[in-house]
Amino acid sequence: MAENNRNLKILLGGVPLGCNNVGDEAIVACVVRLLRTLVPDATMTVCTREPERTAVELQVNTAPLYGFGENPDWRGFAAEVRRHDVFLWFGATGLSDYPATAVKLLRIAQGAGVKTIVWGVGMNSRLNPAFYRAGGRRLRLLNALTRCSLGLLDWRRIYEGMLTRRIGRQIRRALEGCALVVLRDEESREAVERCGYHHALVGADTAILLESASPPPLPEDSSVVRIGFCISEQSALRQLDELAEFWDRLLERPDVRIVLIPMNPLTDKRLMQNLAVRSKCPERIECLEEDAPAVVQACVSQCRAVVSSRLHLLILAANVGVPFIGIERGSKISTWLKQFGRVPAGSVETCDFAEIHRQLAEILATPPEVSRQRIGKVTASMRHRLEACAEELRRALV
């Protein structure tokens, strides 16, 4: 196999890397490590907005972040992808968050005669409302048309349905041109099948392979109970005042410490620190300053529980057997929790703090080793699925 792939050149892209998202960086680190085990002599190039950092940390070649921002540079991507044998679009929830970008990248690569592979990508039950929901002047016009029809025709629904069907057809055509399509979970496969594509395999999020840094970043202290929090600034929690009050209630227990774990080291950190300064006990609220995924996971391992509206903090918690509580921010949160027999504690629109308190009480009453065993059974099943799909990936790369 190594001989067959000695000169194989793989371009990894389709995810906005280098844009302050710890989850995305965790995925690419794990994908690169996985590819090295499958095709050890292959050359990898990663598209990122932080080329120097990525090159050093992952020991790969780098290319610009094609497809995102004000200048997606499609021509640059077309020239870049022609220098490779495989374009591998990996990870995140791109099939619903930015499907038009993903489709165009795949189609450009396919048009250049480059083998395309989709690996570990997810798809929410709803498409990104920024692109596939009417708003502003268009929404006002559609509502006016609905009124003119005396309510017999819902023009907003008609318009949004047209957008959804059109991108669905484009997704199907792009996936049909791929040598392999592996999705993150069964719900993503069901969403893709609604687009008309029926040949996807179900693996798992590649970030489940992440290894923790050593030593952990926080001071060891067996006398305290750390509870990690990450509230995404993107689609932020509407009840921020209630969250600050909830933190104060938690801190009434003298051994509790709150650990802020930003999955976006800029925006999440700013939002949570602004809340922390309002606390009655700000000295008992710690904030992780580092953003390397392995360090973040090591920090999570020092917590007794984690509460998050960011999916990948929940995944990192599962990796180290730490119980977690999710706040819904798109169906990906409930999809992840369902695999562990859990439900979200409300959503970012209507967070259920009573449910968070109930779940925390249940977690703290359960011995940590019992929690680790329960979580480990589920993650072991995920790794088994991922291993089976990795063998298919090995074959597809030949």
HELIX and SHEET records of a PDB file:
HELIX    1   1 VAL A   22  LEU A   38  1                                  17    
HELIX    2   2 PRO A   51  LEU A   58  1                                   8    
HELIX    3   3 TRP A   74  VAL A   81  1                                   8    
HELIX    4   4 GLY A   94  ASP A   97  1                                   4    
HELIX    5   5 PRO A   99  GLY A  111  1                                  13    
HELIX    6   6 PRO A  129  TYR A  132  1                                   4    
HELIX    7   7 GLY A  136  CYS A  148  1                                  13    
HELIX    8   8 TRP A  155  GLU A  176  1                                  22    
HELIX    9   9 GLU A  186  ARG A  194  1                                   9    
HELIX   10  10 THR A  206  LEU A  209  5                                   4    
HELIX   11  11 LEU A  240  LEU A  250  1                                  11    
HELIX   12  12 THR A  267  ALA A  276  1                                  10    
HELIX   13  13 PRO A  282  ARG A  284  5                                   3    
HELIX   14  14 PRO A  293  VAL A  300  1                                   8    
HELIX   15  15 LEU A  311  ASN A  319  1                                   9    
HELIX   16  16 SER A  331  LYS A  338  1                                   8    
HELIX   17  17 PHE A  353  LEU A  364  1                                  12    
HELIX   18  18 PRO A  368  LEU A  397  1                                  30    
SHEET    1   A 7 ASN A  61  ALA A  63  0                                        
SHEET    2   A 7 THR A  43  CYS A  47  1                                        
SHEET    3   A 7 LYS A   9  GLY A  13  1                                        
SHEET    4   A 7 VAL A  86  PHE A  90  1                                        
SHEET    5   A 7 LYS A 115  VAL A 121  1                                        
SHEET    6   A 7 LEU A 180  LEU A 183  1                                        
SHEET    7   A 7 LEU A 201  VAL A 202  1                                        
SHEET    1   B 5 ILE A 285  CYS A 287  0                                        
SHEET    2   B 5 VAL A 256  LEU A 260  1                                        
SHEET    3   B 5 VAL A 225  CYS A 230  1                                        
SHEET    4   B 5 ALA A 305  SER A 308  1                                        
SHEET    5   B 5 PHE A 324  GLY A 326  1                                        
END                                                                             
